[in-house]
Structures are given as structure tokens and as C-alpha cells.
Amino acid sequence: MRLTLRVWRQKNADAPGAMSTYEVDGFSPDMSFLEMLDTLNEELILGGDDPVAFDHDCREGICGACSLVINGDAHGPERTTTCQLHMRSFSDGDTIDIEPWRASAFPVVKDLVVDRSAFDRIIQSGGYITAPTGAAPEAHATAVPKPAADTAFEHAECIGCGACVAACPNGSAMLFTSAKVVHLNSLPQGAPERASRVLDMVGQMDAEGFGGCTNTGACATACPKGIPLFSITTMNREFVRAARKGR
């Protein structure tokens, strides 16, 4: 495959960035998108140029580290993570634009790498449960209804990749935050912090500078794990209930 790659290059958060164009050849359709970038970087290094910085880790669609906007779509043209996107999704001779997540709460570190620690702070603000110390409780001591377990597991699939933020025209983190809130609030173990959790996590989300939700649905469409849009509605109801009770 012969491709024209237009890649965002930016030395650091304070430096201006711009798209750089690379004409490359010899890619296999069976390569993953990240393997294609590895090959590009090998050519750049051999030519004495600085390789393109991009996030990656497990390369198995599990960790959510591979955060790229490809031709305007978070993670590319298929509903999957970037590491699981393959070059057969493109055609020989294509021009591919590769950019970082675009959100004020995700500042660029270098090239395609962004700082997503805002997500960590949202989780830290309320993503815990009260648990007694001492011996571990018996596994079946707390009965969990099947519907509650199913809801918790569905929302626990969120990998925190940030595609929802990148896809949202407002840069909102509502889908991510609601996934974390609904995951824990659905279980009896999360009941003691149920009210404070939703208030604290939504408050931290707003403090991080994410935009507001206007229900465009782009977040759920881009989510590689299929977190449902109704989780935002569920979280909003939890928030109103908690605000009325004052925690």
C-alpha cells in the first residue's frame, strides 16, 4: 500500500503545532494502524528525523492508551480502538490525517500524545467504596441482583480512552463519568457513597474544564466498548436526587 500521511507534529504543549506530510509505501493491509506508525517511525529514525510520538500500551484493545483521531474520527473509521484498526480499512493511495484528541482538558504533551490525567482525577474524586478492614468477606455475603450485576459489568467495560471526549463537539466527559458512576452505584457495595460519589465526580469533571453535554450522541457512537447513551440519563437522575438530599 502507498499512502500519504498527514500527521500532527508538536514539540511540546507550549510550541505551535502543524500537520506534516509523509509519502510512504510498502505497508501491508494486514498491519495494524500502530504497526504502520511503527514502520513510519523506523523510516524517520533512519533518515535522522524525530519519530512521531504516540500513546500505546497493550495493543489488545484493553487499556485505552491508543488515542488518535484518524480522518476526523476518534479511533478511525471502525468502532474499535486504534490498536485494533487494520490498514485493510483503507485503500491504496489514500490520504490519512492523524491528529491527537482535541479538548482543552487534554493538553498536548508531544505530537499525538495528550495528557489524560483529568480522567484519573475524576475517578479519584469518587471511584471508591467503603470496605471493612480485616479478613476478606465471604464472596457470597452480599447478594447482588442479576440486573444490577449486568448493569455494573456493562459500564465497567469503559477503558477510559477518551474517544467520547474527542468525538463530542463540546468536549464533554459525561459518558466517561457516567460509566464510572453507574458502575459503582449499581452495586450494593457502592451504596454508602452513592450520593457523594455522583456529586464529587461531576464536580471534578466540571472543574477539569470539560464541556457540557447537549445529547448529540457522538460520544456513544465513538465509544469502542459500546457504553450506552442512557448511562448519562441515569447519572443525571442520580445527581438530581443527591443534590436534593444534600449528600
Secondary structure, DSSP 4 states (H G I P E B T S, - for coil): -EEEEEEEE-SSTTS--EEEEEEEE---TTSBHHHHHHHHHHHHHHTTPPPPP---S-SSSSS-----EETTEET-SSSS-GGG-BGGGS-TT-EEEEE----TTS-EEETTEE--HHHHHHHHHH-------SSPPPTTSS---HHHHHHHHHHHT-----HHHHHSTT-B-HHHHHHHHHHHHTSGGGGGGHHHHHHHHHHHHHHTTPBPP----HHHHH-TT---THHHHHHHHHHHHHHHHT-
